[in-house]
């Protein structure tokens, strides 16, 4: 039996302009869906604070955390670059990053018909 694969949900939240966050959320959602559809990206916006966030899935084998975070960073960079809103990666002010392992049992329950 090979290494165990785990699904992780990764969320990046970053500061944007409250005046344009709703439009930016749509552009970012379209960009992530086109650039990295295999990761099932979901984009949200906080209209009050102007923060945007994207959550997506990464399957990773047990191993160094560096591998997981590097892959997550590449997915995030691909989606944000595709949006055309952030020509320079250092223009993005990250306010939160969260990585959560999704256990197989919870995944199976989520897939069961109601």
URSUL-V479096 format. One line per field, one symbol per residue. ss: DSSP state (~ for helix, > for strand, _ for the rest). A space follows every 50 residues. Layout:
# URSUL-V479096
ss = ???
This chain:
# URSUL-V479096
ss = ____>>>>>>>>>>>_____~~~~~~~~~~~~~~~_~~~__>>>>>____ >>>>>>>>>>>___~~~~~~~~~~~~~~~~~~~_____~~~__>>>>>>> >>_~~~~~~~~___
